[in-house]
């Protein structure tokens, strides 16, 4: 299944969740399913194994996740993934679902790469500037990348803003080679 296919599955569940006002609950339950499968490698291997019938995998999945107290809609969603042999794409579907939750809530996730950890005031200033520019709430994460030499790189959704010394030196080198 492609990236687009995973997004379609996520969007279908999101549409139901928005209609019912339970999309946040579904996000938590998807995370629970993923965590359960990671903690129980035998369960994961069984659900992904094509040697077992879809019916037996669905029965097993329903038993395990009903005991977890998950919503019937989410259990049916996972059963659909099992039926169509798409369960291996669950991590990608969950990622897309999280993106859709952010979109519905007017939020953008921003990763700031810097040579050293930014101070709270610097993160706050960047967050305020981004929120003003994007008209969305921002959730900021600071990651360390010592290959930058200096400056920062911002990654938000599928956009990259690179104001690092490394990229400035690279662009300077390209200009010098052209001249």
N, C-alpha and C positions, 0 to 999 in steps of 0.2 A: 504494500500500500504506500502510496506517495504521501508527501507532505500535505498536498491538497486533500487527499482522502481522509487523513487524520483530522484535518481542520473541519471537514464536513461532519464527521462523527461528533467532534467537540461542539460544533455549532448546533447540531440537532439536540444534544442534551442541554445545551445552554438555553435554547429557545423554550424547551419544556420548563426548565428551571426559572426562567424569567417570567413565563406565563403563570407559574404557580407560586412565585416569590420564594423559591427554595434553591436558587442557583448557588448561593454560598454554602448551603448544607451539602449540595452535591459535590462541590469542590473538596470539602473536607472528607467526604466519603470516598471519593476517587483516591485521595491521598492515603486513606486507611487501607483501601484495596491494594494499592501499590506497596505500602509498607508491609502488609500481611504477606503478600507474595514474595517480597524480599526476605522476610524472616522465615518463611517456610519454602525452601527451595524445592522440596518434593511436590508441594502443591503447585508451584509454578511450573515445574517440569511436566507434571501430569496434565495441567490445563493447556500447555503448549504442545503436548505430544499428539501427533496425528494418528497414532496407533489406536488411541481410545476414541470411541464414538462421540460425536458432539453431544448426544443425549446424556451419556454418562458424565462427560465433563460439565455439562450444564447442571446436572443434578448435584454433583460435588460442589460446584461453585455456589449454587443456591443454598446448600446446607451450610457451608462455611460462612458465607456473608450474611445469611439470615440470622445466624447466631451472633454476628457482630452488630446486629440491629440496624442494618442499612436500609434505606428507603427502597421500596419495591421498584421504583423507576430506575434507580441505579443498578439494582440487581438485574432487571430486565435488559438494561443497556449492556452490562457485561455479558449476559447470556447471548445477546445479539452479536457481540464481538467474537464470542466463542463459536457461535453458529457459522459466522462468515470467515472464520480463521483469521481474525484481526487482533486477537488478544496480545500478540507480540508487539503491537503498535501502541499499547496502552500508555507507556511513558510519553510518547509524542502527542497522543491525544490529550493527556493531562496537561502537558505544556501549552497546547493550543487553548485548552479550556481556561487555564490561568490567564492567558492573554485576553481571552474574551471577558473574563471577570474584571480584569483591569479596565478594559474598554468600557464596559457597562458602568463601572464606578468612576469613570473619568480619571483614571490613574495611569501613570507611565512609570516603568521601572528603568532606572538609570544606573549604569555601572561606571564608576569613575576609576580609571587606571592611573596611578601615580607612582613615582619612585619611592615615596615614603608615605606613611599614613597621614591623611589630611586631618587638621585640627577640626574640632566641632564647628567653630566659627566659619571656616572655609567651606565645609560641607553645607552648612546652613545658607551661606551666601550663594553658592551654586544652586542649591535647591530652590531658593527664592527666585533667582534669575530664571531658572528653567520653568518654574510654575507660572511666572509672569509671561514668558514667551509662549509657552505651550497651552496655557489656560487649562492645565490639568494638575492634579495633585501628583507629586513625584515621590517615589520610594527610591532612596539612594543607597548604593552599596559601594564602598571604597575597596578596591583591590590593588595590591602592590605589584608593580612590574618594573624591575630595576633596569630593564633593557631600554627604557624610555630616555634615559640620561637626565631629563628634566621635563617640566611641563605636565600636561595631563591629556588623557584620551577619554572622551565620553562615548558610551555606547547606550543608545536608547532605541528599543525595538529593532528595526533594521537599518538604523542610521548610525554612522560613526563620525565623530568630530575629533580630529586629531590635531592637537596643538602641542605635540611633544617636540622636544629638541631633536630627537631621532628623526622624525619626519621632516622637520625644517632643514636638517643637515642633508637628508636624502634629496629634497627638492632643490637645495642649493647646488648639490653635486650634479644633478640633472641639468640645471641651467648652465653650469660651467662647461659641461660636456657639449652642450648645444652650441655654445659660443666659440 
